């Protein structure tokens, strides 16, 4: 996004950034995930962590580790007055756009054939294959959707920042994982609600002056959730038949 906006208009750089992010997501799936399709989950997780560090350090090497100025998005980055308080317009837009994207994602998963295939593959990988579902195509499409949402979310998130670095997305990514666990792994609305709750709590903590404690609160919450209710707020208790 930073380099595209520096050489071309935003009307071109924004769609191009989304497309390139989707392509990168599909390539990551083919390189880091597809070869481990039948491997233990721990191996897949280690591969994901390794790919994350590879991408971060590759960009760190290419950029020299220097912070790059993030482009100002017209209209979205403007400041507005709401109830006597000044805030950026993106702060107001983000919750509504999130609800819209989540609704579209739920419809995709619940009401379409590809969505049914995605749910079947996530529940029982081997049975889905036996039923004729093309697992590789389904998982690749899942990465397309996830990469698209990641691109849109990151552009909105970083529009509040003047500069970015290759590793600046690490903490938001970890907090997104905490939100997913808090809401319940597998529950899309639960992950969104978990994200909103964590965001509101962090804002309240920062408002009291304990800014450095906000990150600690998020990860302390993760420990409490795993100890008290591992399935999260809306997660399902699945029983395995033997």
WOWO-V752897 format. One record per helix or strand. SS is the DSSP state (h for helix, s for strand). FROM is the first residue (numbers start at 1). LEN is the number of residues. Records with the same first field share a line. If there is no record, write none. Layout:
SS->FROM-LEN + FROM-LEN
//
This chain:
h->2-6 + 10-27 + 41-23 + 89-23 + 113-11 + 125-6 + 135-24 + 169-15 + 188-20 + 211-18
s->68-2 + 79-4 + 85-4 + 163-2
//
